Amino acid sequence: QVQPVESGGGLVQAGGSLRLSCVASAITFSIYDMAWHRQAPGKQRELVAQITSGGTTTYAEAGKGRFTISRDNAKKTVYLQMNSLKPEDTAVYLCTAHFMKYEYWGQGTQVTVSS
């Protein structure tokens, strides 16, 4: 299947860490820009971080200094390391792959941060 598959979500206490993974095995992964978005209940979906095919990273303000996006082209996987988690980081985290007119979204993985 073309759809990326996320994993690594779960329940963590505030201040804790999680590492999310997203595997996109059915695409030519190395040419795709990859990103993580999140959607919390009652809120709009928002971009968390992105990494281009060339490795350039950008972060939304909410995750700067706490989140790190990285990719392993050989494993066709993008990661999101999340440290110092806060209750407001609770959301479904979705992975996207984008190349020209092609865009694929994963189903998401739930992250819940307890206070």
N, CA, C and O of each residue as an XYZ file, in Angstrom:
460
protein
N       0.837     -1.180      0.000
C       0.000      0.000      0.000
C       0.881      1.243      0.000
O       1.979      1.252      0.557
N       0.375      2.282     -0.635
C       1.140      3.514     -0.754
C       1.103      4.313      0.535
O       2.039      5.054      0.837
N       0.047      4.170      1.282
C      -0.147      4.964      2.497
C       0.957      4.721      3.510
O       1.274      3.572      3.820
N       1.546      5.792      4.030
C       2.547      5.625      5.081
C       1.910      5.019      6.327
O       0.706      5.157      6.547
N       2.712      4.356      7.129
C       2.225      3.712      8.337
C       3.014      4.219      9.540
O       4.230      4.045      9.624
N       2.294      4.850     10.468
C       2.915      5.412     11.657
C       2.888      4.413     12.811
O       2.054      3.509     12.856
N       3.812      4.600     13.734
C       3.840      3.819     14.965
C       4.606      4.611     16.019
O       5.249      5.619     15.724
N       4.519      4.127     17.257
C       5.294      4.732     18.325
C       4.522      5.616     19.281
O       5.075      6.092     20.273
N       3.246      5.841     18.995
C       2.443      6.646     19.905
C       2.140      5.895     21.184
O       2.447      4.710     21.316
N       1.531      6.602     22.126
C       1.170      5.974     23.384
C       0.867      7.006     24.443
O       0.699      8.193     24.162
N       0.803      6.521     25.667
C       0.521      7.366     26.819
C       1.829      7.635     27.561
O       2.575      6.708     27.876
N       2.095      8.895     27.834
C       3.329      9.274     28.517
C       3.027     10.411     29.485
O       2.117     11.207     29.251
N       3.779     10.486     30.557
C       3.597     11.583     31.510
C       4.259     12.855     30.985
O       5.195     12.801     30.187
N       3.768     13.968     31.437
C       4.368     15.253     31.079
C       5.851     15.241     31.434
O       6.249     14.776     32.502
N       6.650     15.758     30.519
C       8.092     15.747     30.696
C       8.780     14.552     30.066
O      10.006     14.520     29.952
N       7.997     13.577     29.662
C       8.544     12.372     29.065
C       8.842     12.523     27.592
O       8.707     13.604     27.020
N       9.252     11.412     26.980
C       9.649     11.411     25.572
C       8.978     10.265     24.830
O       8.622      9.239     25.408
N       8.820     10.478     23.539
C       8.362      9.431     22.625
C       9.086      9.615     21.305
O       9.458     10.728     20.935
N       9.280      8.517     20.606
C       9.786      8.595     19.234
C       8.788      7.944     18.303
O       8.503      6.751     18.407
N       8.265      8.736     17.399
C       7.336      8.239     16.393
C       8.107      7.819     15.151
O       9.130      8.405     14.799
N       7.589      6.790     14.502
C       8.174      6.317     13.245
C       7.099      6.272     12.176
O       5.920      6.070     12.465
N       7.519      6.460     10.954
C       6.604      6.386      9.820
C       7.325      5.711      8.669
O       8.345      6.198      8.182
N       6.780      4.586      8.244
C       7.372      3.829      7.145
C       6.535      4.041      5.890
O       5.313      3.891      5.905
N       7.213      4.391      4.812
C       6.532      4.579      3.525
C       7.232      3.683      2.509
O       8.042      4.156      1.713
N       6.925      2.422      2.538
C       7.703      1.429      1.796
C       7.353      1.355      0.317
O       8.137      0.833     -0.475
N       6.188      1.869     -0.066
C       5.733      1.676     -1.439
C       6.074      2.827     -2.379
O       5.687      2.818     -3.547
N       6.793      3.808     -1.866
C       7.147      4.959     -2.694
C       8.663      5.056     -2.828
O       9.413      4.421     -2.086
N       9.095      5.870     -3.797
C      10.526      6.160     -3.923
C      10.863      7.186     -2.848
O      10.932      8.387     -3.108
N      11.063      6.699     -1.676
C      11.075      7.514     -0.452
C      12.060      8.679     -0.535
O      11.750      9.783     -0.087
N      13.219      8.446     -1.093
C      14.284      9.448     -1.042
C      13.941     10.748     -1.764
O      14.548     11.781     -1.479
N      12.999     10.725     -2.677
C      12.666     11.944     -3.421
C      11.503     12.709     -2.798
O      11.170     13.807     -3.243
N      10.893     12.138     -1.780
C       9.726     12.756     -1.145
C      10.129     13.636      0.022
O      11.015     13.300      0.808
N       9.457     14.765      0.111
C       9.494     15.558      1.333
C       8.551     14.887      2.329
O       7.452     14.466      1.970
N       8.986     14.794      3.567
C       8.189     14.128      4.589
C       7.839     15.114      5.691
O       8.582     16.058      5.963
N       6.699     14.880      6.317
C       6.282     15.799      7.371
C       5.438     15.070      8.410
O       4.855     14.017      8.154
N       5.400     15.662      9.562
C       4.490     15.231     10.633
C       3.498     16.363     10.890
O       3.868     17.530     11.021
N       2.235     15.975     10.955
C       1.167     16.880     11.350
C       0.522     16.302     12.599
O       0.774     15.153     12.963
N      -0.311     17.105     13.252
C      -1.076     16.578     14.369
C      -2.450     17.215     14.403
O      -2.658     18.333     13.932
N      -3.376     16.471     14.973
C      -4.733     16.984     15.138
C      -5.247     16.612     16.513
O      -5.369     15.438     16.861
N      -5.541     17.633     17.275
C      -6.100     17.450     18.608
C      -7.615     17.583     18.518
O      -8.126     18.224     17.600
N      -8.342     16.982     19.466
C      -9.796     17.071     19.443
C     -10.272     18.519     19.452
O      -9.845     19.317     20.287
N     -11.150     18.850     18.525
C     -11.715     20.187     18.484
C     -10.798     21.246     17.916
O     -11.139     22.429     17.921
N      -9.645     20.843     17.429
C      -8.694     21.807     16.887
C      -8.380     21.479     15.436
O      -8.600     20.362     14.966
N      -7.860     22.485     14.738
C      -7.465     22.265     13.348
C      -6.175     21.456     13.280
O      -5.333     21.501     14.177
N      -6.054     20.724     12.193
C      -4.827     20.002     11.956
C      -3.684     21.002     11.763
O      -3.863     22.036     11.118
N      -2.526     20.697     12.315
C      -1.402     21.621     12.190
C      -0.115     20.879     11.861
O       0.082     19.722     12.234
N       0.746     21.584     11.155
C       2.052     21.042     10.826
C       2.923     21.058     12.073
O       2.937     22.043     12.811
N       3.647     19.974     12.309
C       4.556     19.900     13.443
C       6.001     20.111     12.992
O       6.735     20.924     13.554
N       6.388     19.354     11.960
C       7.767     19.442     11.466
C       7.818     18.835     10.077
O       6.999     17.985      9.727
N       8.793     19.280      9.286
C       8.969     18.688      7.969
C      10.440     18.569      7.641
O      11.281     19.298      8.166
N      10.728     17.626      6.754
C      12.099     17.415      6.312
C      12.061     17.170      4.810
O      11.321     16.312      4.329
N      12.855     17.921      4.083
C      12.847     17.786      2.636
C      13.634     16.557      2.202
O      14.297     15.906      3.009
N      13.548     16.256      0.917
C      14.319     15.142      0.387
C      15.816     15.382      0.578
O      16.594     14.432      0.662
N      16.209     16.631      0.644
C      17.619     16.969      0.831
C      18.053     17.057      2.281
O      19.228     17.268      2.580
N      17.081     16.892      3.189
C      17.418     16.877      4.606
C      17.215     18.184      5.349
O      17.540     18.278      6.533
N      16.689     19.187      4.680
C      16.415     20.452      5.365
C      15.182     20.305      6.248
O      14.151     19.787      5.819
N      15.308     20.768      7.486
C      14.214     20.618      8.444
C      13.613     21.968      8.812
O      14.306     22.984      8.859
N      12.318     21.956      9.071
C      11.635     23.116      9.617
C      10.672     22.636     10.686
O      10.180     21.508     10.644
N      10.411     23.517     11.648
C       9.568     23.164     12.784
C       8.534     24.252     13.039
O       8.799     25.442     12.868
N       7.363     23.816     13.448
C       6.385     24.759     13.946
C       6.846     25.254     15.313
O       7.624     24.597     16.004
N       6.351     26.411     15.676
C       6.791     27.035     16.922
C       6.571     26.132     18.129
O       7.391     26.113     19.048
N       5.480     25.389     18.134
C       5.111     24.578     19.301
C       6.146     23.511     19.621
O       6.291     23.108     20.775
N       6.865     23.054     18.606
C       7.806     21.963     18.836
C       9.272     22.351     18.812
O      10.141     21.517     19.064
N       9.550     23.600     18.513
C      10.950     24.035     18.420
C      11.690     23.807     19.733
O      11.208     24.165     20.808
N      12.857     23.210     19.625
C      13.665     22.953     20.801
C      13.302     21.684     21.543
O      14.044     21.236     22.418
N      12.150     21.096     21.194
C      11.719     19.866     21.876
C      11.596     18.689     20.920
O      11.815     17.542     21.311
N      11.251     18.966     19.679
C      11.018     17.904     18.688
C      12.140     17.890     17.667
O      12.689     18.935     17.314
N      12.476     16.694     17.193
C      13.476     16.546     16.137
C      12.964     15.582     15.088
O      12.612     14.443     15.394
N      12.925     16.045     13.847
C      12.526     15.181     12.736
C      13.792     14.698     12.036
O      14.755     15.446     11.875
N      13.770     13.441     11.627
C      14.903     12.883     10.891
C      14.400     11.818      9.936
O      13.252     11.382     10.027
N      15.257     11.403      9.024
C      14.838     10.393      8.056
C      15.976      9.427      7.792
O      17.154      9.767      7.893
N      15.583      8.218      7.452
C      16.526      7.177      7.046
C      16.042      6.654      5.706
O      15.115      5.847      5.647
N      16.658      7.105      4.648
C      16.183      6.733      3.308
C      16.332      5.239      3.038
O      15.515      4.656      2.325
N      17.349      4.623      3.591
C      17.532      3.191      3.377
C      16.388      2.383      3.994
O      16.010      1.331      3.477
N      15.846      2.883      5.098
C      14.733      2.204      5.750
C      13.382      2.774      5.339
O      12.338      2.303      5.789
N      13.409      3.789      4.486
C      12.169      4.437      4.038
C      11.339      4.874      5.242
O      10.126      4.670      5.284
N      11.996      5.463      6.195
C      11.364      5.811      7.462
C      11.698      7.247      7.854
O      12.828      7.708      7.692
N      10.686      7.939      8.372
C      10.889      9.251      8.968
C      10.524      9.143     10.443
O       9.593      8.430     10.819
N      11.271      9.862     11.266
C      11.096      9.796     12.710
C      10.729     11.175     13.265
O      11.044     12.208     12.675
N      10.063     11.156     14.400
C       9.840     12.375     15.148
C      10.169     12.073     16.610
O       9.416     11.388     17.302
N      11.299     12.593     17.061
C      11.684     12.461     18.458
C      11.059     13.617     19.221
O      11.287     14.783     18.897
N      10.282     13.292     20.222
C       9.579     14.310     20.993
C      10.021     14.226     22.447
O       9.823     13.208     23.111
N      10.616     15.300     22.930
C      11.083     15.376     24.311
C      10.301     16.443     25.078
O       9.626     17.284     24.485
N      10.406     16.392     26.385
C       9.741     17.381     27.255
C       8.275     17.547     26.859
O       7.786     18.664     26.689
N       7.600     16.438     26.719
C       6.208     16.485     26.251
C       5.305     17.184     27.250
O       5.506     17.110     28.462
N       4.305     17.865     26.710
C       3.338     18.617     27.508
C       1.943     18.073     27.232
O       1.713     17.477     26.179
N       1.012     18.265     28.153
C      -0.373     17.810     27.903
C      -0.953     18.381     26.602
O      -1.757     17.722     25.943
N      -0.555     19.581     26.239
C      -1.079     20.186     25.013
C      -0.509     19.551     23.743
O      -0.934     19.891     22.639
N       0.443     18.635     23.891
C       0.931     17.873     22.737
C       0.035     16.678     22.424
O       0.245     15.985     21.428
N      -0.955     16.439     23.264
C      -1.880     15.334     23.033
C      -2.620     15.533     21.718
O      -3.259     16.564     21.505
N      -2.530     14.538     20.837
C      -3.128     14.631     19.510
C      -2.894     13.324     18.764
O      -2.133     12.461     19.204
N      -3.564     13.202     17.633
C      -3.202     12.169     16.663
C      -2.122     12.752     15.776
O      -2.284     13.839     15.222
N      -1.027     12.035     15.640
C       0.105     12.498     14.820
C       0.089     11.731     13.504
O       0.067     10.500     13.474
N       0.100     12.499     12.417
C      -0.010     11.919     11.079
C       1.231     12.230     10.266
O       1.794     13.322     10.343
N       1.637     11.256      9.496
C       2.804     11.376      8.636
C       2.335     11.644      7.207
O       1.336     11.081      6.759
N       3.052     12.494      6.506
C       2.737     12.744      5.099
C       3.989     12.627      4.247
O       5.106     12.899      4.687
N       3.755     12.212      3.015
C       4.806     12.154      2.008
C       4.349     12.994      0.827
O       3.220     12.857      0.355
N       5.229     13.861      0.354
C       4.834     14.782     -0.709
C       5.931     14.901     -1.751
O       7.099     15.131     -1.440
N       5.509     14.735     -3.015
C       6.408     14.946     -4.154
C       5.593     15.430     -5.331
O       4.773     14.687     -5.870
N       5.804     16.638     -5.725
C       5.073     17.270     -6.834
C       3.572     17.104     -6.604
O       3.062     17.595     -5.597
N       2.856     16.438     -7.489
C       1.403     16.327     -7.325
C       1.009     15.146     -6.453
O      -0.174     14.915     -6.206
N       1.984     14.415     -5.995
C       1.684     13.225     -5.197
C       1.771     13.550     -3.705
O       2.755     14.123     -3.239
N       0.734     13.177     -2.970
C       0.715     13.384     -1.532
C      -0.016     12.221     -0.881
O      -1.120     11.851     -1.279
N       0.627     11.660      0.125
C       0.043     10.514      0.819
C       0.046     10.780      2.319
O       1.012     11.292      2.886
N      -1.075     10.411      2.940
C      -1.238     10.602      4.382
C      -1.365      9.252      5.059
O      -1.995      8.335      4.532
N      -0.761      9.140      6.233
C      -0.966      7.962      7.041
C      -2.240      8.079      7.856
O      -2.923      9.103      7.833
N      -2.547      7.010      8.574
C      -3.765      6.984      9.401
C      -3.568      7.664     10.741
O      -4.533      8.068     11.390
N      -2.327      7.787     11.150
C      -2.033      8.478     12.392
C      -1.753      7.550     13.562
O      -2.121      6.376     13.554
N      -1.099      8.103     14.555
C      -0.836      7.392     15.803
C      -1.154      8.327     16.964
O      -0.787      9.502     16.944
N      -1.830      7.804     17.965
C      -2.306      8.642     19.075
C      -1.190      8.877     20.089
O      -0.517      7.941     20.522
N      -1.011     10.115     20.449
C      -0.090     10.497     21.529
C      -0.916     11.160     22.615
O      -1.627     12.132     22.358
N      -0.823     10.640     23.821
C      -1.542     11.207     24.957
C      -0.543     11.521     26.058
O       0.191     10.645     26.516
N      -0.524     12.776     26.476
C       0.398     13.227     27.521
C      -0.419     13.576     28.750
O      -1.270     14.465     28.708
N      -0.161     12.877     29.844
C      -0.901     13.123     31.079
C      -0.149     14.122     31.954
O       1.080     14.191     31.937
N      -0.911     14.884     32.709
C      -0.300     15.915     33.570
C       0.002     15.375     34.954
O       0.516     16.105     35.802
